[in-house]
Every structure is written in C-alpha cells, then in structure tokens.
Amino acid sequence: MNGSALYETFARAPLAFDRGEGSWLVTDSGERYLDFAGGIAVNSLGHSHPHLVAALTEQAARLWHVSNLYEIPGQRRLGERLVDATFADKVFFTNSGAEALECAIKTARRYHYVNGAPERYRIVTFEGAFHGRTLATIAAGGQPKYLEGFGPKVEGFDQVPFGDLEATAKAIGPETAAILIEPVQGEGGIRLLPAAMLQKLRALCDEHGLLLIFDEVQSGIGRTGKLFAYEWSGIEPDIMAIAKGIGGGFPVGACLATDRAAMGMTAGVHGTTFGGNPLAMAVGNAVLDVVLEDGFLQAVQDKALAAKQALASVVDEFPSVFEEVRGTGLMLGLKCRVPNTAVNAAFRDAHFLAVPAGDNVVRLLPPLTVTVEEIRDGVERIRTAAGKLTSVNGAGGAS
Ligand SMILES: *Cc1c(COP(=O)(O)O)cnc(C)c1O
C-alpha cells in the first residue's frame, strides 16, 4: 500500500477536525480555525446549527430511509417549499450537485424528445464552468484536466467563452436543446455574469426554443443574499440544479423545473435510490426554515457589503499579494498576484480557512450565519497572512 488506503485524488491539507461550532472548526488538540471555506459553500448555516441538529436527530430516531416507491412526506413538503419560493413547478431530489446536473441535462433532452425533436440534444456551456465529476458533467464543464484519460468525452456539449453572447448565438444550431450556465462561476474563480447577459441568454433561448438551465449548486440557498442568484437578474430559468447549501452539510441536491420543461420526465424515465430520503429532507426543510425567516437574507446582504468593503481595503493595502476582490453576497473571491495555493497556505497558518479556485483566486464562502465580528476577525487574519507573504516576496506592501 502506498501511503493511505484512500484514492490519492485529493491533495489534502495536513489538518483533521474533531468538531465544529458555528463559523469555527476545532482540531483534536483544541486549535480553532475560522472557517470561510464552509465545506465549499456547503455549511450554509455553519457547523452544529442547533435547529439542524434537532431536525436530523429527531428524524434519525424515527425513520432513516424508505424507497421512492413510497410517499415521503418530508420530500413532498420540501418540494412544495422550493416550488413556492422559485420559478419551478416540479422538483427531483438527488444526493449531490453532479446528480442534480445529470437530471437537468436529461430533463432538457427529454423535453425535445417528447416534443418530436429527438435530434435536439446538444447543450451550450461556458469556459471555466464546473458542473461536477460524472462523465456527463465533466463533458459539460469542458475542462481538459478533468476529461483526460477517461475515454471519449460524452457527446453533446458545445463550449463558448464565458460571457460571450456572439459566440453563444453562433453555437446554436438545429441540434441545440439548451444553454447551461452558472450565474456566478464558483470553481472558475468567482466570476459573475452581469444581469444584462443573463437577460440576453434568456432572450436567445426564447428565440430558438431552447431551455435555459442554471447551475446554482454553489450560488444558491442565500449565498448571494437572495435565495437564488438568478433573482438579481429579473429573469428565470426553465431548469435549475441546486445542492451544497440546501443540505447544510447533509448530502442533498435537487433539479427544479417548470411543468413545461419537465414534461418528458414521466414515470420510470429517471430514478434514484437515496435521493430525497427522510434524513436528507428533514435537514433540507430545517435549512429553509432558517434561510426563509424574515430578515435573514437582508442580514446576509448587509454582512456581505461590510465584508466586501473590508476586503477591498486589504487589497489596497497589499497590492503585491492581491489584485482585486470580486463576487457578490457571501460568495467572494480574492484575485491573487502570488500563487493562490501559497495564499491559501498562509491563511491556514493564520488559522483561517478559504478555498482556492480557478483564475488564481481564493474563495471566501463563510456560513450565512457568520457574524460581523467574525468577518472582522477573518479580515485581520487575511491581513496577517498577506503581511507574511509580502515580507517573503521581498515586495513592499502599501506605500
Ligand atoms: C460543487 C458543484 C457541482 C458539483 O456538485 P457535487 O455535489 O460535487 O457533485 C456542480 N456545479 C457547481 C456550480 C458546483 O459548485
């Protein structure tokens, strides 16, 4: 055996945590880390949120799993709540983001199939996208480093430069079924698509009879200060994949669709063993209890504004380390002038956790429950780390 018993697919930091408390992770030896990685936008309500712990333990004492061959009341309820809060009429629950995207892709293809156009199966996607690690979703994401060595790429994805409307229009042909995009790219480096661009994509879809699919696996569930990022744009998708934040740490995903878009998804066409199981639904409903509370999303917006302003001043202070702050809500990124992996390691030394992303960015994805004091604390730790990087590089900080 070489090293550990686990696949070597992750470059893990030499850190193991024993427990979590709100915005903090604690090691065996009691060292505390301020967690602005949030399990990559998963721990939407921080760690050990009492309402989530109560919902999960209560459900665990009653019933863990029944098959989707039976009614699952918690699933019906969470589905109705998501429908009430969004553009959607129908929901399919999964265990992960990639599975939610698989369902979204299948939903779009089936829509055209049942409408007598089976040749329309191609989907336009965008450079820098990330949609998951299944065979179809690596093809949708189009990143060569994720595709290499896995045999023929799944057919039917046409990739265009991020935000390039002209290229998007050109990529649409008689076989095109849909356009798939993250309103805010996460893995791609916290790249925001302007509202005007989303509106134009909607118009293109309407003009050509295409379905518009949003991937809000990372940007959804309050991350941008609205329940979903698309709400900032004034337009709506036909299909949307969500996951990460809706489970608050329990594996939950979902594909949402309008009645029209979901018309091909009839009995027997798609399925899942674990998706929508009672434990997952208890937690998903508990997450919505909190996020939909009066004032919760407004508080996220207020805290986000304070965070972004504080980060902007750190960028000004350390121009040799940081280039800019980007993003929206509590989905923020620091574009780095030194390798983002070095920045991330320096953060870790300051007991501050963030996540590297594409485009040499470090992502900050604190829990939506983060306090203003914790944001201030985090910014101080960033300052400490940047100071160390500045002296290592021999470059001056702010003059
Ligand atoms: C994380 C992520 C996925 C994949 O989710 P998994 O749960 O890892 O399968 C898909 N799309 C986006 C935008 C993501 O951030």
The ligand as an SDF file (V2000), in Angstrom:
LIG
                    3D

 15 15  0  0  0  0  0  0  0  0999 V2000
  -19.8730   21.6810   -6.4800 C   0  0  0  0  0  0  0  0  0  0  0  0
  -20.5340   21.9950   -7.7490 C   0  0  0  0  0  0  0  0  0  0  0  0
  -21.0900   20.9890   -8.5580 C   0  0  0  0  0  0  0  0  0  0  0  0
  -20.9440   19.5310   -8.2540 C   0  0  0  0  0  0  0  0  0  0  0  0
  -21.5100   19.1700   -7.0490 O   0  0  0  0  0  0  0  0  0  0  0  0
  -21.1090   17.7670   -6.3700 P   0  0  0  0  0  0  0  0  0  0  0  0
  -22.0100   17.6970   -5.1690 O   0  0  0  0  0  0  0  0  0  0  0  0
  -19.6600   17.8380   -6.0310 O   0  0  0  0  0  0  0  0  0  0  0  0
  -21.3950   16.7110   -7.3490 O   0  0  0  0  0  0  0  0  0  0  0  0
  -21.7570   21.3860   -9.7080 C   0  0  0  0  0  0  0  0  0  0  0  0
  -21.8710   22.6790  -10.0460 N   0  0  0  0  0  0  0  0  0  0  0  0
  -21.3540   23.6650   -9.2940 C   0  0  0  0  0  0  0  0  0  0  0  0
  -21.5480   25.0820   -9.7070 C   0  0  0  0  0  0  0  0  0  0  0  0
  -20.6520   23.3720   -8.1320 C   0  0  0  0  0  0  0  0  0  0  0  0
  -20.1180   24.3460   -7.4010 O   0  0  0  0  0  0  0  0  0  0  0  0
  1  2  1  0
  2  3  1  0
  2 14  2  0
  3  4  1  0
  3 10  2  0
  4  5  1  0
  5  6  1  0
  6  7  2  0
  6  8  1  0
  6  9  1  0
 10 11  1  0
 11 12  2  0
 12 13  1  0
 12 14  1  0
 14 15  1  0
M  END
$$$$
